[in-house]
Amino acid sequence: MDGACVVYCVIMSLLCIGQINGADIDVYPDVQRGRKGNKDRFLDHLLQEQGFVREGYYLSTMAKEIRMYFSDINVMYHRKKENFLDHIFAYIEDDCPVIVTVLNARMNHAIFVIGVEYNELDEVVKLFCLDPAEPLDNVSYWNCIIDTSKGIDNDSLCWYITNGIKSKVEIKEVLSLEECYSI
């Protein structure tokens, strides 16, 4: 893995809210585009200037960079201990893309949340995610689950589950993007 998991997740988020499309991130464009707008400068910054992202990005750093380039995107950023599940639930219910970072002694990793599962008390018990470091499963839309069914303790610990990994992780940061609509 090249440390670009935050970049991949932000690109997926921008695709979801319609700020970019496939042609914007085509690595072999048919026509050389003149990149002049803020969106184009941001994509150049991520895809051309940054190149191989060795150390990765904190979501807080990415939130600042998105705010610099996009005045028409509301960037919602939350750090540890800020009632993550309530924020994630609200953003998913509002159809806003959500990125979370999970960490433990072996990983500090960003994943893209695409859905949630509730228990009979309407509590979030699972986050269904796209993990840029894992292959897609042939039978589902997600390739990673964050299992919160045992509850999240004061350290925000929960289970990170993929086809090859089951590990306790801490949810460290949450980032969501939303288009700002002019009235």
N, C-alpha and C positions, 0 to 999 in steps of 0.2 A: 504494500500500500504506500502511496506517495504522500500522505499527509494532507491531501486535498479534499477530505470528506466534507468539510464545511463548504468549500467552493461548489462541489457537486450538489449538495443539498440546497444551496442558495440558487443555483441554476434551475433545479427542479421547482423551487418555490416561485421564481420569476416566470417560468413557463406556466405554472398553475394559475397565476393571477393575470396572465396575458400581457405581461410587460415585455417579454421576448417570445420569439418563436424559433422553430427548428432552423430556419435560414440564418438567424442571428448567431447561432453557435456552430454552424456547419464548418468543419475544419478544412473542407475542400470546396469552397464556394466557386460556382461557375463564373461569377463576375466579381471582380475586386470592388468591394463597396468602399465608399468614402465614409469613414467612421467619424462623424462630427458631433452627434448629439451626446447627451449625458449617458444614455443607455449604452451607446457604442463605446464611449470612453471607459465606462465601468467594465464592460466585457473585455476590452483591450487590456485594462489593468489586471483583471483576473486571469485571462487566458493567454495573453501575450507577455506582459511584463513579469508576472509572477512565475510563470512556467512551472517547473517542478517544485511543488510546495513541500519542502523538506520538514519544516517544523510545525506545519499546520496553522490553523487560525483559531483564536478564541472567538466565540460568538459575539462577545462584546466588541472586539475589533471589527468584525464583519458588520455589525450593526452600525458602527460609526461610518464605515466606508459606504454602506448603502445610503445612509442619510446624506452623505456628501454628494452623491451622484443623482439621487432620486428624490425630488421634492414632492412627487405625487404618490409616494409610498409611505404609509404609516408603519414604522418599525417598532414592534413591541418586544422588548428584551427583559428577561427576568433572570435573576441569579438564585443560587441555592437558598433554600428555606423560604421561598416566597409562594408557597402553596401551589406548586407546579401543576398538579393534576387539575385543579380548578381552572387554571389558565389554559392548559392544553385542551380540556373539554370545551371551554368557551370558544376558543379559536377554531377547533374542528367543527363545532356546531355552526359557526359563522362562515364555514367553507374557506377559512384562511389556512394557508400552508403553515406547518409547524416543524421546526428543527429542534432537536434536543441533543445535548452532549451528555454522554455517559462516561464514567471513568471508574477505574479501579487500579490496582498495582500494575496491571499489564496493558491497560488501554486508556486512551483519552480520545473519544471517538464521537463524531456527529452522525446522526441518523435522521431521516425524514419521516415524520408521523403521517400516516394516511388514513387512520381510523382508530376507533376505540371500541371496547366491549365493556358492557355494564353487567353488574350482578342484579339480583332481585331487588336490592335497595337503591338502584340507580347510581351506584358508585362505580367509578372507572376501575376495572380490574386488569385490563390489558390494553396496551398501545400496539397497534399494527403498524409496522414501519418498513421503509425501504432503506436498506443498508448498502451504501455504495461499495463496501468491501466484500460483499457476499453475492454469489450468483442468484439470479431470480429462480424461484421455485416454479415448476411447471403447473402446479395445481392451485396457486393462490396469487393474489395481487401483491402480497408482502413477502419479504424474506427474513424478517426479524420480528420478534415479539418482545416487548418490555412487559413483564408480568408483575403487576402491583397487587395481586389478589391477596397477598399476606399483609398488605398495608405497607405504607412507606413510613419508616421510622424517622427520627430526628436527623439522621444522616442521609435521608432520601434514598435508602437502599432498596433495590428491587432486583428482579432477575432479567438478564439480557439473554435471549434465546435465539439461536439460528440453527441451521441444519447441523453445524459442526461445533457449536459453542453453547455452553450453558454456564453463566457466570454471574455472581452478584456484582452489581454496579451501583454507583451513585449517580443520580441525575444532577448535573451541575448547573446547566444553563438551558434556557428556553428562548427561542427566537421565532417570531411569527411576523409575516408581512401581509399588509392589506392595502389595496388601492384606496387612495383618497379621492373621494368624489366631490366635484365642485357643485355648488348649489346655484 
